[in-house]
Amino acid sequence: MSIAQRKKLISRRASLALFDPANWITLDEARKLLNGGKGITAKSMMNRVYAGTLPDGCWRKSMRGNYFFHKPSLMGLTTIQHE
């Protein structure tokens, strides 16, 4: 397998993981994941979304207006500073 084929396979796996429904969690689950849910409210989490301090692709908004967060992306953050 050539290097180009390996890169293509890796990027394909990464994109599939991004769209896997099991990797997306709700706002409340994301709050519990970061800081154990202490000191971070739903409002402060959404302020971070709108301010752009969360990584790109880390969150999305459903057609019904609910927000979902990409769990593997949040795992790398571990903590968010309190406002």
N, C-alpha and C positions, 0 to 999 in steps of 0.2 A: 504494500500500500504506500503510495507516494505521500509526500508531505501535504500537497494540495488536497488530496482525498481525505487525509486525517483532519485537516482544518475544517473541511466541509462537513464531515461527520460530527465533529465537536460542536460546530455552530448549529447544526440541525438539532442535536440533543439539547443544547441550551435553549433554543427557541421552543422546542416541545415542552421543556420544563417550565418555561415562562407561561405557557397557555394551559398547563395542567390545572384543573379546578381544585385539586387537593392542595396546591401550593398557596391558595388565596384564602385569607382569613378576614374576619369582620373587624370593625373598628374596636370593639370591646376586647376581642382576643389580641389585637395588636397592642392595645394599652397594657394588657397583662403581661405580654411578652417583653415590653420595654419597661424597665425599672420595676418590674413586678406589679405594675398598676399604681404605684405610689407617686403622688405628686404630678401626675400627668392626666389631665382631663380630656374629654372628647373634644372640647373647644380648643385647647392648646394643641392637640394633635392636628386638628384641621387647620389651625393657624400655620403650623409648620408645612402642611401640604400646600397651602396657598402661597406661603412665602418662598417655597422652593428649596427648603432646607433638607427635605428628604430626597434621596437619590431618584433620578429619572427611572420610570418603569416600576417604581416601588408601590405605587397605588393606582387605582382606577375607580371610576364612578360608573355604576350600573345604570341601565335605562330607567330604573325606578328611583334613582337618586341615592342609593346606598353606596358607601365607600368600602372598597376592599383593598387589602394590603398584601404584598407579596412576601410571604413568610421567609423564604431563603434570603431575600434582600435585607429584611429587618434583622435577621440573626447576626449579621455583620456589624450592626450599629450598637447592640447591647444596651446602651443607655442614651437618653436624650436629656440634655441639660434642662433644668427647671426654668420657667420664665420668670 
